[in-house]
Amino acid sequence: LRYVINWCYKTHTKAKQGGGDDRLKKEHILNTLADACLDCQQVQAREMLRLFRELTNQAQTLELQISGYLNTLKEGAIDLLISLKHSPLCDQDHKTARPGQQRPHLRSAYVAMAGDLMGMHDTLPSKNDRFLYDAKSEVQRILGT
């Protein structure tokens, strides 16, 4: 988080001194952080890691670019699976759905269970989700495994 905030500060200072204008990127980053702060810690951790990767991997090889693209598709597939198998309960607030039934924690369960096999990036935050056990139980209940 410090790296991301520091990058935004340096970008702001550089723009004031007549340097490069990364205003749109800075706004995107700050908006993403603000949106993540409205969600749970799992979403915050994923977004901070994604932003850090985005800011530090500016000269990626073709292999890393393809891997990143495929990772995005894998994340989309998991989100689609959650929508198909767990909706509408997964998108309810904490008053209606237990944490293990909510989308961010269900995503953690699927990533913890299959992320390494799928070759996904950043599986560590999912494996450290404090509601992982409950979410895995929910996944097993729904899928019958």
Secondary structure as UniProt FT lines:
FT   HELIX           2..16
FT   TURN            17..18
FT   HELIX           23..37
FT   HELIX           41..56
FT   HELIX           62..86
FT   TURN            87..88
FT   HELIX           89..91
FT   TURN            94..96
FT   HELIX           99..101
FT   HELIX           103..118
FT   HELIX           124..127
FT   TURN            130..131
FT   HELIX           132..143
//
